[in-house]
């Protein structure tokens, strides 16, 4: 039921300014892929972000735009497999030879051919169950900061934000 867990994490960012230096920006992106120590356990994330900071009217108006996106997929292994591996009958074969039932894994069955309710399940057979989730998330804001030129120290500030999240899968 266990395996060596290998992970990867890549990130890249670029920053600078365009339009004669009046539009500072930063772009970034990342990819994470991390296996768990249990078979079928995996976490992946792809993310990106953009930040813009233009200035207008002799720097009286500052605009800051921030937007982040992330798509996460998570395949959770059935952690009940750990306890099942400890208590599973060591004299039984892991596989049954019948690939059409229970993914080919051995299970204790009652006289109707259904798994016994009071026996522990085959630990590898538990990994056949679908525990996949996918999450898409977007977060952003735009902020306007205006320094009123004819009244020293007076500023008007407006900050608008959004968040969107959509999750689906089997839990």
N, C-alpha and C positions, 0 to 999 in steps of 0.2 A: 504493500500500500504506500510505501514511502519512496521518494526519489530525491536525487540531488536537485536543489532549487537553484535555477539560474535566472539572472535578471539582467536587463539592459536599460540604460537611461541615457537618452540623447537630448541635448538642448542646444539651440542656436539663437542668437540675438544679433540684431543689426540696429545701429542707431546713427543718427546724423541730422542734417538739416537740408531742406530744399527751398526753392524759391528765394534765392539770395540770402539764405540763412534765417528767413523769417518763419519757417515752418519746421521746428524741431520734431523729430519722430523717433519712435523705437518700435521695432517689430521683433517678436520672439515666438518660438515654437518649440515643442518638446514631444518626445515619445518615450513612454515607459512600458516595459514588458517584464513582468515578474511572475515566475512560476512559484507555487507553494510547494512545501515538502510532501504534501499528499498528492497522489496522482490526480489529474484533471483539475487541480486548483491553479487558477491563473488570473492575473489582473493586468489589464492594458489601459493606457490613457494616452490620448493624443490631445495636445493643447496648443493654443495660439493666443497671442495678445497683440494689440496695437495701441499705441499711445501717441497722440498728436498734441502739440502745444503752440499753436500759432498766436501771434501778438498783432494787434491792429491799432490804428489811430495813435501813433507814437507811443506804443505800449500802454495806452490807457485801457484798452480792452484785452484781457487775457482769456483765452479759450483753452480749456483742457478737455480732451476726449480720451476716454479709456474704454476698451472693449476686450473682454476675455471670453474665449470659447473652450470647451472641453468635452470630449466624448470618451466615456469610460465604459469598458466592458469587464465584467467580473464573472468568472466561472468558479463558483464555490464548490469545493469538494464536500462530500458528506462526512463530517467529522465523527459521526457515529461509527465509521469504519475502524477507528482506533480501538474502541471498546470491543467491537465485533471481532477484530483480529486477535485480541487477547483471549477471548472466550470461545472462538470457533474451534470445532472438533479437529485436532491436528491429524487424525487418522483418515479424514475425508480428502478426496481430491478437490482442488480448487475448481476445476472444470467438470462439466457433466457429460460431455460428448454430444449433447443435444443443443445445437446452436440456435434452434428456433425458440427455446424457452430460456428466459432469464439471461440472455446474452451469452449462453453457453456455460454459465457458472452454476456450480452445484448449489442447490437449496434443499433444506429439509422440507418434505411435502407431506400433507395429510392424504387420506384415502381418496379425496376428490381431485388431487393434483394441484392444490393451492399451497403456498408456503405456510408452514406451521406458525401460528401466532406467537407462541411462547418460546420459540427457538430463535437464536440469533441469526441474523442474515449473513450471507457470504460477504466478507469485507470488500472484495473486489466488485461484487455485484452491486454494492451500494453506489459505486461511482457511475453506474449507468443512468442514475436519476438526473434529471435536468435541473440545475440550479444556476441558470444563467440570467444575468441582469445587464441592462444597457442603460446608461444615463447620458443625456445630452444636456449641457448647461451653458447658458450665455449670461454674462453679467457685464453691465456697462454703465457709464455715466458721462454726462457732458456738463461742464461747469463754466459759467460766464462770470467774470469778475471785472467790473467796470469802475475805474477811478474817475469820479466826477472832476473835470479839470478846473472848474471855477470855484469849488469849495474844497480846500485842502483837508485831506483825511477822510472825506466822505466817499464811500464805495457802495456799489450795488452788486449783490452776489446772487446768482441763481444756479442751483445745482439740481439737475434732473438725472434720475437713474432708472435702470430697469434690471430685472432678473427674470429669466425664463429657465424652467427645468422640466424635463420630460424623462420619466423612467418607465421602463417596461421589462418584462421578463417573467421567469418563474422563480418563486421564492420558496 
